């Protein structure tokens, strides 16, 4: 990679707050009665409340507030365009400059990370992850219902992953939340469900981006699955829905994986929508990272020990080995597809996978 590329994409991120500087920044808050910053947050993270908690040295309470309405709120501060949302609504804009809400949110979660990390519990040392992509739900959703019933009926499966393009531009099912919840499935099953979603390009058209955020809270996040013996696997999801990742996400991805290297994770898996290695160029610019961004992403993922990269978008299967990382493009699962498949992954001492045909 050239020095120019490194300077543009992988330079060090702006330093976060220390305990002292976080308190100083939170003390600038005017404690507005109408809390315009909270009204400006589409994910419902309630910045006014967590800023007050930091101001009065209750950092644990601030992190709990962030998680209360947004379980994945820890990553929002790194990738959310907060300067156009909550910070733009901040009352201090009319005085000097807005509160640095994104950095305060990141500070609170980083402090929480020092003490604990929430995980999903696997039922066995070798457990299953069901992975699908490009369902493009619109007029029918037969294959999506088949997939749901398959993973919910598997006692070894603690979660499923959808790699994006959940819904089509037009649909008979309203928006994302309605499309994902077939009436045939019981309310009790829905409560137990753990579906991790990646944002695809079709998921950001019209008002569907708002629906995605309301349903899943964020499009860039990580989670951990822990086995009964205490072995942990890390899954990192990042947003490439518009064909790029952007500087903020690259910084977040690099920092998260650098932190992960210091932990004792059994495996690290990265998930996004856009395929890195594209055969079919017919789908336009939303299908292609720039060459320099592709190099930057590959360097970040391979240098920090990512075992697998799961992507979709191209509606075809493709498996590529990059150093020690296996990149897998999963088949699409539209109702109109002649040969739809999903991927069944077994997470154990090694990662095994197979492709399962959907009738």
C-alpha positions, 0 to 999 in steps of 0.5 A: 500500500502506498504512503498516500493510502495509509495517510488517508485511510489508516491514520490514527483516530482523534484521541478520546477523552480522559476522565478529567476532560470528559468531566470538563466537557460534560460540565459545559452542558446547559441541562436544557429542560427540553433536551434538544440533543435527545430529540435529535437522536434517531436511535433513542440513546438519550444524550441529555441523560447520559451527559448529566450522569457523566457530569455528576461522575456516574459513568456507570449510569451513563453507560447503562442509559446508552444501553437501555434503549440501544443495546449496541449504542457503544458503537454508534459514537464511532460511526454515527454522523452525530455532528448532523444529529444530536450535536447540531441540535445542541443548545450550545451551538448558539453560544460557542460550540456543541457538546462533543456528544459522540466522544462522551458516548464513546468514553462512557462505553470504553469505561464500561468495557474495562469492567464487563462485556455483554455476551450471547451464551452458546448452548455448546462448545461447538455451536451453529450460526445461520447466515443468509443474505439478499432476501429482498423481501417484497411481495412474498417471504416464503424462503425467509420464513423457511430460514427463520424456522430452520435456525429457531428449530436448531438447539445448537443455534444461539443466533442468526446473521442477515448480511443485508438487503433484507427488504426490497425498494417496494414491498407489500409488508410495509418496512423492515420490522414487519417484513422480518416478523411473519405472523405465523411465528409466535410472539414467544419465539419472537421474544427469544429471537437473536437476529444480527443484521447487516445493512445493505444498499436496498435497506437504505432506500426511501425511509428504510434507513430510518426503519433499519435504525429503529429496528436494529439501533445501529449498523456498525457494532460487535458482539461476543458469543461465549461457550459453556467452557468460557471460550469466546468468539467475536463478531464485528459488523460494519456498514458498507451499504452505500459502497464505502466504509468511510474514515470513521468506520475504518478508525472504529474497525481498526481500534476495535480489532486492535483491542480484540487482539489483546483479548483471548478470543477463540475466533474473530469474524467480520461481517458486511454487505458489499463484497471485496472481490467482485466478479460482476460489475453490472450492479453499479457503484454501490457494489464497489469499494475504491481500490485504496479502501479495499486495501485499507480494509484488507490490511486492517482485517488480516493484520488483526487476526480476523479468521473469516469475512462474510459478505453478500450483495453479488447474489453468487457464491465466492470463496477467497483466501487472503493470508489467513483470512477466508472471505466468503460471499454467500448466495442470495435467498430471494423467493425468485432465485432458482438456486437459493442457499444459506450458510450453516456455520459450526463454530468450534476449535475450527470454523466449518461451514456448508451451504444449505439449499432452500426449497 
